[in-house]
Amino acid sequence: MFNLRHFIEIFADPSIVFMALSSDDGIQGWWSLDVKIPKTQDGQIYVNFSEQYKNVLKIEHAKKHEVSWLVEEGDPEWVGTRIRFKIEASDSMVTLRFSHENWQEETDFYTACNLQWAHYPLSLKNYCEVGKGKPYGRKTSS
């Protein structure tokens, strides 16, 4: 099994980071504008990046120190992988430890996702610190 790992320091209250990882408004602020977490207790997140990349994630943990999702539907290379965020708080910041775990092999798609997962924690940081991330689907001015 192969894992992607990143960490980033976020200068925000841990509750803000947790909200950004556990609510549809929060996830829309940094990852994708097309996110739905139904109000029912099915424990799933629907996140889409285009007609080609529609994902269903099962919420495994959503506690103040860890959020993790199991990919149930989506790209075949993502299905069965786990996306995990560990929130480590100190006096002035949060260290966020990210991993996308249990990839079956290191493919070109794995490498492309590693590049994207380098971008999205920076988007999360910006969303938590200043209120504006760069999620998929948001047009950026040139």
Secondary structure, 3 states (H helix, E strand, C coil): CEEEEEEEEECCCHHHHHHHHHCHHHHHHHCECEEECCCCCCCEEEEECCCCCEEEEEEEEEECCEEEEEEEECCCCCCCCEEEEEEEECCCCEEEEEEEEEECCCCHHHHHHHHHHHHHHHHHHHHHHHCCCCCECCCCCC
